[in-house]
């Protein structure tokens, strides 16, 4: 005589239909929300890109021509024929790269000292760094004018490199300090046993392990310096030393009453493109650095 066995798998009930419907609705709403955020965020960028390729008739047309059918490269050509735009790109790149390198060179040992060496007044120094990070840079404007005039730094790259370094240095120290705190101390103990001093240990052992944090802080400092406008507008007046944001804001048309919207859009696209490429190339390192710095402060 055979006995029937009871299989629990056969009696499993499927999830209620109402619960399945609610889950589907949540997914649809989440998808719509993501699409809405993307449209709101990318619409101004798309508008600038399309404007840079529009002919002048479509730019001034009423009603607006949102998606043109005629395209031109004339606005980009005018940037390099009527103005020294290659020089503007070089100026922005030189000032931004130099200030970023100096910022990392000063901020890395300072961050390690605050994280590991614990100098006298460590908490006071850290509090000061945090306060400076929250301090609006524009409030330094009048003081910087006096310094630039006293040191005769007008129309000099140092008039931009020094303020950019000073403004971005506190953030660099805070991010790298958080990263150094997460590294195991056993590595440093082993290095000291092998005869490494503090400088050798920092350069040969710890820095290779902090590449994500260094890349993250470096890109943030570079973007801040690349986009800065007020200091570059005030301290630099020579045409061949202007940066891209200042040059783009001072583009003029054929007459006083003409606003070259196409050339301005082309200049903003060219000024933004290097930052987009930089972030896309190092996006993985940026994510690693931000998440590592957010775990422990």
Secondary structure, 3 states (H helix, E strand, C coil): CCCCCCCHHHHCCCCCHHHHHHHHHHHHHHHHHHHHHHHHHHHHHHHHHHHHHECHHHHCCCCCCCCCCCECCHHHHHHHHHCCHHHHHHHHHHHHHHHHHHHHHHHHHHHHHHHHHCCCCHHHHHHHHHHHHHCCHHHHHHHHHHHHHHHCCCCCCHHHHHHHHHHHHHHHHHHHHHHHHHCCHHHHHHHHHCCCCHHHHHHHHHHHHCHHHHHHHHHHHHHHHHHCCHHHHHHCCCHHHCCHHHHHHCCCCCCCCCCCHHHHHHHHHHHHHHHHHHHHHCHHHHHHHHHHHHHCC
